[in-house]
Amino acid sequence: WLVERHVRPLFEQMQSRIADAQAEGIVRAGDPLHVAYLLVGASAFFSQSAEFEELSGRDARSPEVIQTHVDLVLRLLLPDTAAEEAS
């Protein structure tokens, strides 16, 4: 029920937008559902910031740590030229 009513509509919309971005060359090629899960996983960094801080001794909310995380996510998702421009 939860998947059919809430999760599937959200992921279908995400997949559609990701596929559109891939068609335009904005996002790397790959299964849009996998890309959607990469995005979900990347955002988990922020909900698990206390764990990150305990493991690393760094403040997960610092501008430097956030920028490092964003840069890595962009390099994973964007084609090489777009990732360089975004940085």
N, CA and C atoms as a LAMMPS dump frame, in Angstrom:
ITEM: TIMESTEP
0
ITEM: NUMBER OF ATOMS
261
ITEM: BOX BOUNDS ff ff ff
-5.0000000000000000e+02 5.0000000000000000e+02
-5.0000000000000000e+02 5.0000000000000000e+02
-5.0000000000000000e+02 5.0000000000000000e+02
ITEM: ATOMS id mol type element x y z
1 1 1 N 0.823 -1.181 0
2 1 2 C 0 0 0
3 1 3 C 0.872 1.252 0
4 2 1 N 1.851 1.295 0.869
5 2 2 C 2.733 2.463 0.962
6 2 3 C 3.473 2.693 -0.361
7 3 1 N 4.018 1.627 -0.909
8 3 2 C 4.747 1.759 -2.173
9 3 3 C 3.813 2.218 -3.283
10 4 1 N 2.684 1.561 -3.417
11 4 2 C 1.76 1.899 -4.505
12 4 3 C 1.188 3.301 -4.362
13 5 1 N 0.88 3.69 -3.151
14 5 2 C 0.204 4.975 -2.943
15 5 3 C 1.159 6.162 -2.893
16 6 1 N 2.358 5.96 -2.357
17 6 2 C 3.246 7.1 -2.136
18 6 3 C 4.598 6.987 -2.854
19 7 1 N 5.262 5.855 -2.693
20 7 2 C 6.621 5.729 -3.212
21 7 3 C 6.636 5.649 -4.732
22 8 1 N 5.807 4.777 -5.309
23 8 2 C 5.814 4.618 -6.764
24 8 3 C 5.527 5.931 -7.496
25 9 1 N 4.498 6.702 -7.114
26 9 2 C 4.275 7.963 -7.835
27 9 3 C 5.47 8.912 -7.754
28 10 1 N 6.11 8.969 -6.605
29 10 2 C 7.279 9.838 -6.448
30 10 3 C 8.425 9.365 -7.338
31 11 1 N 8.72 8.063 -7.296
32 11 2 C 9.819 7.548 -8.094
33 11 3 C 9.509 7.584 -9.58
34 12 1 N 8.264 7.42 -9.975
35 12 2 C 7.926 7.546 -11.392
36 12 3 C 8.185 8.964 -11.884
37 13 1 N 7.839 9.929 -11.057
38 13 2 C 8.099 11.321 -11.429
39 13 3 C 9.606 11.591 -11.481
40 14 1 N 10.335 11.085 -10.493
41 14 2 C 11.791 11.262 -10.493
42 14 3 C 12.415 10.616 -11.723
43 15 1 N 12.002 9.39 -12.038
44 15 2 C 12.555 8.681 -13.194
45 15 3 C 12.277 9.432 -14.488
46 16 1 N 11.081 9.98 -14.601
47 16 2 C 10.723 10.726 -15.8
48 16 3 C 11.608 11.958 -15.954
49 17 1 N 11.81 12.676 -14.871
50 17 2 C 12.645 13.883 -14.939
51 17 3 C 14.107 13.537 -15.187
52 18 1 N 14.566 12.468 -14.579
53 18 2 C 15.946 12.028 -14.798
54 18 3 C 16.122 11.61 -16.251
55 19 1 N 15.173 10.842 -16.794
56 19 2 C 15.254 10.408 -18.191
57 19 3 C 15.261 11.61 -19.133
58 20 1 N 14.452 12.613 -18.841
59 20 2 C 14.451 13.836 -19.656
60 20 3 C 15.818 14.511 -19.604
61 21 1 N 16.387 14.608 -18.405
62 21 2 C 17.705 15.233 -18.25
63 21 3 C 18.783 14.421 -18.956
64 22 1 N 18.657 13.1 -18.927
65 22 2 C 19.614 12.259 -19.649
66 22 3 C 19.487 12.476 -21.15
67 23 1 N 18.276 12.582 -21.64
68 23 2 C 18.058 12.797 -23.074
69 23 3 C 18.662 14.115 -23.536
70 24 1 N 18.693 15.098 -22.642
71 24 2 C 19.274 16.397 -22.963
72 24 3 C 20.782 16.436 -22.705
73 25 1 N 21.332 15.35 -22.185
74 25 2 C 22.764 15.3 -21.911
75 25 3 C 23.176 15.978 -20.623
76 26 1 N 22.209 16.256 -19.758
77 26 2 C 22.487 16.963 -18.499
78 26 3 C 22.94 15.988 -17.416
79 27 1 N 22.404 14.769 -17.433
80 27 2 C 22.714 13.745 -16.436
81 27 3 C 23.313 12.547 -17.157
82 28 1 N 24.287 11.905 -16.517
83 28 2 C 24.923 10.72 -17.1
84 28 3 C 23.884 9.662 -17.458
85 29 1 N 24.193 8.89 -18.487
86 29 2 C 23.328 7.789 -18.895
87 29 3 C 23.322 6.718 -17.816
88 30 1 N 22.222 6.034 -17.718
89 30 2 C 22.074 4.943 -16.76
90 30 3 C 20.613 4.758 -16.438
91 31 1 N 20.301 3.664 -15.811
92 31 2 C 18.921 3.373 -15.429
93 31 3 C 18.408 4.498 -14.53
94 32 1 N 17.358 5.207 -14.944
95 32 2 C 16.85 6.323 -14.146
96 32 3 C 16.461 5.934 -12.718
97 33 1 N 16.013 4.703 -12.513
98 33 2 C 15.673 4.293 -11.154
99 33 3 C 16.93 4.208 -10.292
100 34 1 N 18.012 3.718 -10.859
101 34 2 C 19.272 3.66 -10.119
102 34 3 C 19.775 5.068 -9.808
103 35 1 N 19.648 5.957 -10.758
104 35 2 C 20.064 7.344 -10.53
105 35 3 C 19.215 7.957 -9.419
106 36 1 N 17.923 7.668 -9.417
107 36 2 C 17.045 8.182 -8.359
108 36 3 C 17.501 7.682 -6.993
109 37 1 N 17.858 6.411 -6.91
110 37 2 C 18.343 5.873 -5.634
111 37 3 C 19.694 6.47 -5.25
112 38 1 N 20.542 6.78 -6.241
113 38 2 C 21.791 7.476 -5.927
114 38 3 C 21.505 8.825 -5.271
115 39 1 N 20.507 9.524 -5.794
116 39 2 C 20.137 10.816 -5.21
117 39 3 C 19.58 10.659 -3.801
118 40 1 N 18.752 9.661 -3.601
119 40 2 C 18.204 9.402 -2.272
120 40 3 C 19.335 9.082 -1.302
121 41 1 N 20.252 8.232 -1.741
122 41 2 C 21.385 7.885 -0.888
123 41 3 C 22.276 9.071 -0.593
124 42 1 N 22.484 9.92 -1.587
125 42 2 C 23.32 11.103 -1.389
126 42 3 C 22.704 12.049 -0.369
127 43 1 N 21.391 12.124 -0.36
128 43 2 C 20.731 13.016 0.603
129 43 3 C 20.743 12.443 2.009
130 44 1 N 20.946 11.125 2.137
131 44 2 C 21.011 10.508 3.465
132 44 3 C 22.182 11.049 4.275
133 45 1 N 23.194 11.537 3.593
134 45 2 C 24.341 12.147 4.267
135 45 3 C 23.877 13.186 5.289
136 46 1 N 22.891 13.968 4.92
137 46 2 C 22.443 15.05 5.788
138 46 3 C 21.591 14.54 6.945
139 47 1 N 20.828 13.484 6.736
140 47 2 C 20.033 12.936 7.836
141 47 3 C 20.89 12.098 8.78
142 48 1 N 22.071 11.719 8.319
143 48 2 C 22.984 10.943 9.15
144 48 3 C 24.218 11.757 9.525
145 49 1 N 24.016 13.059 9.644
146 49 2 C 25.155 13.938 9.904
147 49 3 C 25.844 13.64 11.227
148 50 1 N 25.092 13.236 12.241
149 50 2 C 25.717 12.929 13.534
150 50 3 C 26.686 11.756 13.392
151 51 1 N 26.293 10.77 12.627
152 51 2 C 27.169 9.616 12.405
153 51 3 C 28.424 10.038 11.653
154 52 1 N 28.251 10.846 10.606
155 52 2 C 29.393 11.35 9.847
156 52 3 C 30.34 12.102 10.77
157 53 1 N 29.784 12.955 11.624
158 53 2 C 30.608 13.752 12.525
159 53 3 C 31.37 12.866 13.512
160 54 1 N 30.717 11.824 13.998
161 54 2 C 31.374 10.898 14.93
162 54 3 C 32.513 10.154 14.229
163 55 1 N 32.28 9.737 13.002
164 55 2 C 33.3 9 12.262
165 55 3 C 34.465 9.871 11.807
166 56 1 N 34.145 11.103 11.413
167 56 2 C 35.165 11.945 10.774
168 56 3 C 35.741 13.034 11.671
169 57 1 N 34.997 13.412 12.714
170 57 2 C 35.427 14.539 13.535
171 57 3 C 35.202 15.883 12.861
172 58 1 N 34.434 15.874 11.758
173 58 2 C 34.148 17.119 11.023
174 58 3 C 32.676 17.478 11.14
175 59 1 N 32.376 18.756 11.062
176 59 2 C 31.011 19.265 11.134
177 59 3 C 30.337 19.081 9.776
178 60 1 N 29.336 18.215 9.716
179 60 2 C 28.647 17.922 8.457
180 60 3 C 27.897 19.126 7.91
181 61 1 N 27.656 20.124 8.732
182 61 2 C 26.934 21.316 8.285
183 61 3 C 27.86 22.462 7.896
184 62 1 N 29.159 22.23 7.958
185 62 2 C 30.096 23.292 7.576
186 62 3 C 30.034 23.501 6.068
187 63 1 N 30.213 24.727 5.627
188 63 2 C 30.182 24.989 4.18
189 63 3 C 31.192 24.147 3.401
190 64 1 N 32.355 23.899 3.979
191 64 2 C 33.381 23.13 3.273
192 64 3 C 32.947 21.678 3.079
193 65 1 N 32.394 21.07 4.12
194 65 2 C 31.96 19.672 4.024
195 65 3 C 30.782 19.554 3.062
196 66 1 N 29.845 20.472 3.16
197 66 2 C 28.689 20.45 2.253
198 66 3 C 29.15 20.605 0.81
199 67 1 N 30.054 21.543 0.552
200 67 2 C 30.532 21.757 -0.815
201 67 3 C 31.26 20.53 -1.341
202 68 1 N 32.057 19.892 -0.501
203 68 2 C 32.755 18.668 -0.9
204 68 3 C 31.754 17.589 -1.289
205 69 1 N 30.698 17.449 -0.5
206 69 2 C 29.673 16.444 -0.782
207 69 3 C 28.945 16.773 -2.087
208 70 1 N 28.558 18.006 -2.248
209 70 2 C 27.859 18.428 -3.466
210 70 3 C 28.74 18.214 -4.692
211 71 1 N 30.004 18.581 -4.604
212 71 2 C 30.915 18.401 -5.736
213 71 3 C 31.018 16.935 -6.137
214 72 1 N 31.109 16.059 -5.157
215 72 2 C 31.208 14.625 -5.448
216 72 3 C 29.927 14.111 -6.108
217 73 1 N 28.781 14.508 -5.58
218 73 2 C 27.505 14.081 -6.169
219 73 3 C 27.404 14.578 -7.612
220 74 1 N 27.798 15.821 -7.849
221 74 2 C 27.744 16.353 -9.213
222 74 3 C 28.667 15.576 -10.145
223 75 1 N 29.859 15.225 -9.671
224 75 2 C 30.785 14.46 -10.514
225 75 3 C 30.233 13.072 -10.823
226 76 1 N 29.48 12.499 -9.897
227 76 2 C 28.88 11.191 -10.14
228 76 3 C 27.734 11.259 -11.143
229 77 1 N 26.952 12.324 -11.08
230 77 2 C 25.717 12.397 -11.864
231 77 3 C 25.843 13.122 -13.195
232 78 1 N 26.692 14.104 -13.255
233 78 2 C 26.755 14.925 -14.456
234 78 3 C 27.814 14.409 -15.421
235 79 1 N 27.591 14.596 -16.712
236 79 2 C 28.641 14.276 -17.672
237 79 3 C 29.898 15.087 -17.335
238 80 1 N 31.038 14.62 -17.767
239 80 2 C 32.311 15.247 -17.371
240 80 3 C 32.348 16.749 -17.578
241 81 1 N 31.918 17.237 -18.732
242 81 2 C 32.001 18.669 -18.991
243 81 3 C 31.061 19.457 -18.097
244 82 1 N 29.863 18.937 -17.86
245 82 2 C 28.904 19.647 -16.999
246 82 3 C 29.377 19.663 -15.557
247 83 1 N 29.997 18.587 -15.095
248 83 2 C 30.497 18.543 -13.72
249 83 3 C 31.604 19.558 -13.514
250 84 1 N 32.473 19.708 -14.509
251 84 2 C 33.548 20.7 -14.401
252 84 3 C 32.972 22.115 -14.351
253 85 1 N 31.956 22.384 -15.161
254 85 2 C 31.329 23.708 -15.168
255 85 3 C 30.605 23.982 -13.857
256 86 1 N 29.962 22.963 -13.274
257 86 2 C 29.208 23.149 -12.042
258 86 3 C 30.114 23.435 -10.867
259 87 1 N 31.323 22.867 -10.879
260 87 2 C 32.269 23.096 -9.785
261 87 3 C 32.762 24.506 -9.862
